[in-house]
């Protein structure tokens, strides 16, 4: 019997194609947010390994993007006043890297232009994140470090006094670091929450803190390992950063996906 005219033939479906590979449209539309989950103590190693795979898919474009970014950064740094403003764009640039990772994840073609995509993905909120980070850091310096340094400047220069001064600076630094831990926890995933899922800034800060609280150990291991990778990337005349920065962006994107999306 001819299947084309068989009235008992099952209707066509995409089940077979979905078994061989995830439908791209479904993948793009399923990037929905949920409450942060615990990813597993050693999930960071998986993020880095899969992140390298994400990098390899568009390795040449990533490297060209990094070269473009480095040149642009050097130009901005030598322009008076603009070099100060450029520090407030840190999360905007980082959002561009995360959006680039999402583009590759969706199976689309990555172009150098995505480096600037953070300017059109919650720009105001990303800018406000940088303002919060800088104000908190400066506030801690004035509240904790400045009084200590003022006291030290009026103390004697004998050896016992110098040792005590060093101990005071060390204690002040420890206080600053302790206070910065919850601040970094709030800021950690705020950028991808804003840029990738359009979460309002204050809700993004809360969700980021929850994610870091639930995954404190996995993230500690991950950032320790990725920091070592960064150091290794700096050894060959900083050329390794052309690979390490995209690797960090890709692995961090996958950590976000693992904790908030999957």
N, C-alpha and C positions, 0 to 999 in steps of 0.2 A: 504493500500500500504506500502511496506517495505521502511522505510526511508533511509536505506543504499543505495537503488538503485533509489531513487526518483530524477529525473533530475531537478525538480523544487525546491529542498531543498536549503535553503540559505547556503552559505559556512560557515564553522566553524569559530568562532572568540573568542577572549578573553574578549569580552565586559562584559559578565556575571561575569567572575572572577574579572575584574577590578572594577565592582560595589560593590563587596563584600570586596575588599581589594586592595590597590595600588600595582601594579606589582613591585617587588623589583628591577628588572633590570632597569625599567623606573625611579624609585625613585633615583637610584644611578646615572643614566646618566643625570638626570634633575637638578643636583646641579650646575646650571649655574649662573653666576654673572650678576647683573645689577646695575645701579646707585643706591646709597643708597636712601631709601624712609623713610618717617616719619611713625613710628610704632604706635603712639598713646601715649598720656600722661601717662597712667597707664599700659603700656605694660609690665613693669618690673615685676608686680605681676604675670602676665600670664607666663612670662619666668621662674620665680622661681617655680611656681606650676608645669609647664610641665617639668622643669628640674628635680624636685624630681621624677617624673614619669620615666624619662630617667635613673636616678640613680637606681631606684628600679629594673629595668630590669636586671641589672648586679651588684646588691648591694655587694655580696660577693667578686666578682672580683675587684670591686672598692676599697673595704676596704683592700684587700690583696695588691693591687697596691699602696695604700697610705702607708701601713706599709713598703713595699719595698722601696718606695721613701724616707720615713723618715730615715730609716736605712742607705741608700746610702748617704743622705745629711749629716748625722752625721759623717760618715766615711770621706767624702770629707772635712768637716770643720776642722777635726783634722790633716789633712795632710798639712804641710807648703807649701806655694806657690800655691798648688792645690786649697786650700780654696779660694784664691783670684780669680783664673781662673773660679771657679764654679759660681761666681756671673754673669759672662758673658753668662751663659747658661740658664738664667731665661726664656727667650722666647722659647728656644729649649724645655725645660721641659713642658712649658705651651702648646706649639704646640702638644706635645704628648698627653696631656689631651684632647685637642680639637679634635684631630684625633680619639681618643678613643670614644668620643661622636658621631662622624660621623659614626664610625663602628656600634654602637648601633642603630643609626638612620637608617642606611641601612639594619638593621635586621641581621647583622652578629654577630658572637660570639666574645666577648671581651676577650682578654688574657692579662696577666701582661706584656708581651713583647711590647704591644703598648705604654707603658710608655716611651720607647726609640724611638718611631717612629718619633719624631721631628728631630732626627739626620739624617734622610734620606728624609726630606721634607723641602727643602730650608734652609739647615743648615747655609750656609754662610750668607744669608740675615737675618736670625733670630739672628745670632751672631752679625751682624752689627747693628741691632735694639738695642741690649743691649749696644753696644759701644756708639751709639748716645745718649741713655738715660743717661749713666754714664758721658759722656763728657759734656753734657749740664748741668747736675746737678753740676759737679765739677766746670764748668765755672762760673755758677751763684754764687757759694760759693766764688770763688776768686774775682769776679767782685763786688759783692754786700756785702757779709758778712765780708770778710777779712779786707777791709778798715775800716768798722765800728768797728770791734773787735780791730784793731790796734789803732784806736783813743781812744777807751775805756780804753785800757791798759795803756795809758799815762795820763788819767784824774784823778782827785782827788777822794777820797773815801767818801766825805761827802754825806749826805742824798740827797740833791737836785741833785748832780751830778749822784748818783746812779739811781735816778728816771729817769733822762734824758737819761742815758745809756740804761736803760731798754726800754724806749720809742724808742730809735734808733734801738735797736735790733728787737723790734716788727715791726717797719716800714720796716726794711730790710727783715724780714721774710715775710711780706705781699707782698713786691715787688717780691720776689722769687716765692711765690705761684701764683701770677698773671701771671708771665712769664711762669711758668710750665703748666698752664691750656692749652694753645694751643699746647704745646709739648705733653702733655698727650692725647690730642684730636687726634694728628697725630699718636701716637703710639698705641692707644687703640685697633683698629681692624686690625692693620698692620700684626700681627702674624697670625690670621686666614686667612687673604687675601693671605698671602704668602704660608702657609702650606696647606690650603684646596683648593685654587683656583689658585695657582702658579702665583700670581700677582707680577711683579717686585717691588722691595722694595720702590722706590721713588713714583711710582704710588700708591702703597699700603698706603703710608703715606698720600697722597693727598685724596684718597678715604676715609680713616679713618677719616680725619679731616672733610670732607663733611658730613659723617654719624653722627659724634658727633655734628656738627653744627646744622643739621636738627633735631636731637633728644636730644638736650641738656637737656631739662626738663625731658623726660622719663629716660634718663641715670642717671641724678642726683638723681631722685627718686630711681631708681634701685640700684645704688651703695650705697645710704644711707641705704636702707633696707638690702642689702647683707652684709654691714659692721656691722650692728646690729646682724645679724645672725652669723657672724664670732666671735663677742664678746661672744655671748651665747655659741658658740661651744668651746671656750677656757675655759669656767668655769669648766667643769668636767675633770680636769687634762689634758686638751687639747685633750681628746679622741673624743670630738665632731667634731674635724677637720677631722677625718676619713670620716665623712659624709659631712661636710660643704664644704670642698675643691672640692670633686666631684660635689656637688650641684652647687657650683659657676661655675665650668667648664661647666656643662651641661646647666645651665641657660644662661651663656654668649654665648655658642655655639648657643642656640636657639635665642638669641637676634641678633646674626650675621645672622642667617638664615632668621629671620623675616625682617631685614633691607636690606640685600643684595641679598637674594635668592628668597624668596616667592613673 
